[in-house]
Amino acid sequence: MNYERPELIEHLAREYVLGTLQGPARRRFKGLAARSPRIAAAVASWEARLAVMEQAPVLIPPPMSTWRGIEQRLFPSPSPAAARRTLGAALRWLGARAAGGVLAGLLVAVVVVKSTPSSLGLEVASEALPASYVGVLTGPGDKPSVVVSSRRHGKQLSVKVLAPIPVPQGSVATLWAIPKTGEPWAIGTVAPSGKTQIGLPAESEQLFANVSRLAISLEEGAGPRPASPSAYVLQGACVKVW
């Protein structure tokens, strides 16, 4: 199988993030992502696209007009007054919180169908990756160690550490943006393992349009954020995926 085909990489990355890629195929693809910056970037982009599914839905009590519409469809009887009394009793039993949960569940279902139709056996309208800025930082041996991604017009930056960063006690891992012209600037601190979310002061398009590389340095944990980095321990290109 030719894993360099862009359409195959996108398809497998999507199924990997969804969790529908299982067994030996999943283990094989995970190994490929650990060795290939291109595949790691595709996985990061799909994780950014589906991150909305990890957010807790907000419970919004529906207006009574919604329930009246449901009533008219469910109880088209000659005696609507009796049907209203039955529905009203049911609503009082459920309570506004439960009713809000039902509507929230419907909203989540809409998001799932629109974002990941393949998981439900539906046809995928488009397999194009969301417009994002993506960076794959490597260390010795060019092995992918950290994947950074952010939606083009988003204000959140996601950092996923593939291989733990050795951080001495009293130090922190600091992520830097290196522009094509000008001095590097600090984006924020990164956990030495797992995932980190960093809030951005502006949209990624405004911040990273002129950034060509991303890097991580180890800085003193105490005191203000340094104006300039020490030696980089990890770095890689920052690319536009669109």
C-alpha positions in Angstrom: 0.0 0.0 0.0 1.4 3.4 -1.0 1.1 5.5 2.2 2.4 8.6 0.3 -0.8 9.1 -1.5 -2.4 12.3 -0.1 -6.0 11.0 -0.3 -5.0 7.8 1.5 -3.2 9.7 4.2 -6.3 11.9 4.8 -8.6 8.9 4.9 -6.6 6.9 7.3 -5.9 9.9 9.5 -9.6 10.6 9.8 -10.4 7.0 10.7 -7.5 6.9 13.2 -8.8 10.0 15.0 -12.4 8.8 15.0 -11.3 5.5 16.4 -12.7 3.4 13.6 -9.3 2.3 12.5 -8.7 -0.8 14.6 -6.4 -3.8 15.2 -3.1 -4.2 13.2 -4.1 -1.4 10.8 -4.3 1.1 13.7 -1.0 0.0 15.2 0.7 0.1 11.8 -0.6 3.6 11.1 0.4 4.8 14.6 3.9 3.7 13.8 3.9 5.5 10.5 2.7 8.7 12.1 5.6 8.5 14.6 8.1 8.4 11.7 6.4 10.6 9.1 5.9 14.4 9.7 3.4 14.4 6.8 1.2 11.8 8.4 1.6 13.3 11.9 0.4 16.6 10.4 -2.7 15.0 8.9 -3.6 13.4 12.2 -3.2 16.8 14.0 -5.4 18.5 11.5 -8.2 16.0 11.9 -7.9 16.2 15.7 -8.3 20.0 15.4 -11.4 19.5 13.2 -13.1 17.1 15.5 -12.1 18.9 18.8 -15.6 20.4 18.9 -17.0 16.9 19.8 -15.0 16.9 23.0 -16.6 20.1 24.3 -19.5 19.7 26.7 -22.8 20.8 25.2 -24.6 23.7 26.7 -28.1 22.8 28.0 -30.6 25.2 26.5 -34.3 24.8 27.6 -36.4 24.8 24.4 -39.3 27.3 24.0 -42.8 26.1 24.5 -43.5 26.7 20.8 -41.1 23.8 20.1 -43.2 21.4 22.3 -46.4 22.7 20.8 -45.0 21.8 17.3 -44.1 18.3 18.6 -47.5 17.9 20.2 -49.3 18.7 16.9 -47.2 16.0 15.1 -47.5 13.4 17.8 -51.1 13.9 18.9 -53.2 14.9 15.9 -56.4 13.8 17.7 -59.8 15.4 17.6 -59.3 16.3 21.3 -56.1 18.4 21.4 -56.9 19.7 24.9 -56.5 16.2 26.3 -53.2 15.7 24.4 -51.9 19.0 25.8 -52.7 17.9 29.3 -50.8 14.6 28.8 -47.8 16.3 27.3 -47.8 19.0 29.9 -47.8 16.4 32.7 -44.9 14.6 31.0 -42.9 17.9 30.7 -43.4 18.7 34.3 -42.1 15.2 35.2 -39.1 15.6 33.0 -38.3 19.1 34.1 -36.6 21.9 32.2 -33.2 20.5 32.7 -34.0 17.1 31.1 -35.8 18.8 28.3 -32.7 21.0 27.7 -30.6 17.8 27.6 -32.8 16.3 24.9 -32.4 19.3 22.7 -28.6 19.4 23.5 -28.5 15.7 22.4 -30.1 16.6 19.1 -27.6 19.4 18.6 -24.7 17.0 19.2 -26.2 14.5 16.8 -26.3 17.2 14.1 -22.6 18.0 14.8 -21.7 14.4 14.5 -23.6 13.9 11.3 -22.1 17.0 9.7 -18.5 16.5 10.9 -18.1 12.7 10.7 -20.8 11.2 8.5 -18.5 8.2 7.7 -18.8 7.0 11.3 -22.6 6.6 10.7 -22.2 4.9 7.3 -23.2 8.1 5.5 -21.4 9.5 2.4 -18.7 11.9 3.2 -19.3 15.2 1.4 -15.7 16.3 1.5 -12.5 14.8 2.8 -10.6 18.1 2.6 -8.7 18.9 5.8 -9.8 22.1 7.6 -7.7 25.2 6.9 -5.1 25.1 9.6 -1.6 26.0 10.6 0.4 22.8 11.4 3.9 22.2 12.7 5.7 19.0 13.4 8.6 19.5 15.7 11.5 16.9 15.5 14.5 16.2 17.7 17.6 14.1 17.0 17.2 11.7 14.2 14.3 13.8 12.7 11.8 11.7 14.7 8.4 13.6 15.1 8.1 14.6 18.8 5.5 17.3 19.0 2.6 18.2 16.7 1.2 21.7 16.8 -2.0 22.8 15.1 -4.5 25.6 15.0 -7.5 26.5 12.8 -6.7 29.3 10.3 -9.3 31.6 11.9 -9.2 30.0 15.4 -7.9 31.4 18.6 -6.8 28.1 20.2 -3.6 26.3 19.5 -3.4 22.5 20.2 -0.1 20.9 21.1 0.3 17.1 21.2 3.5 15.6 22.6 4.3 12.3 20.8 7.5 11.6 22.7 7.9 13.0 26.3 10.1 16.1 26.5 12.9 15.8 29.1 12.4 18.9 31.2 14.8 19.5 34.1 13.3 20.4 37.5 12.7 24.1 37.7 12.4 24.6 34.0 9.5 24.7 31.5 9.2 23.8 27.9 8.4 27.0 26.0 6.9 27.1 22.4 8.3 29.7 20.1 7.2 31.1 16.7 10.0 32.0 14.4 8.9 34.4 11.7 10.5 34.8 8.2 11.7 38.2 9.3 12.0 39.6 12.8 12.7 38.0 16.2 11.1 34.8 17.6 8.2 35.3 20.0 7.0 33.1 22.8 3.6 31.4 22.2 3.3 29.7 25.6 4.4 26.9 27.8 3.9 23.3 26.9 3.4 20.2 29.2 6.2 17.7 28.8 3.7 15.0 27.8 0.2 14.6 26.7 -1.8 17.5 25.2 -1.8 21.3 25.9 -4.3 23.9 24.8 -2.9 27.5 24.4 -5.3 30.4 24.0 -4.1 32.9 21.4 -4.5 36.7 21.6 -5.7 36.9 18.0 -6.7 34.6 15.1 -4.0 32.2 13.8 -4.1 33.8 10.4 -3.0 37.1 11.9 -0.3 35.5 14.2 1.2 32.8 12.0 0.9 34.1 8.4 4.5 35.2 8.5 5.8 32.3 10.7 8.0 29.8 8.9 9.1 27.6 11.9 8.1 26.6 15.4 10.5 25.5 18.1 10.7 24.5 21.8 13.3 25.6 24.3 13.8 24.9 28.0 13.5 28.1 30.1 13.6 28.9 33.8 10.2 28.2 35.3 10.4 31.2 37.8 10.1 34.8 36.7 8.7 36.5 33.7 8.6 34.9 30.2 11.9 35.4 28.5 12.2 37.9 25.6 14.4 35.6 23.6 14.8 31.8 23.6 17.7 29.7 24.8 18.9 26.8 22.6 16.1 25.0 20.8 15.6 21.3 21.7 12.9 20.7 19.2 11.9 22.5 16.0 10.2 22.1 12.7 8.4 23.9 9.8 5.1 25.7 10.3 3.0 25.1 7.2 -0.4 26.2 5.9 -2.7 23.3 5.3 -5.3 24.6 2.7 
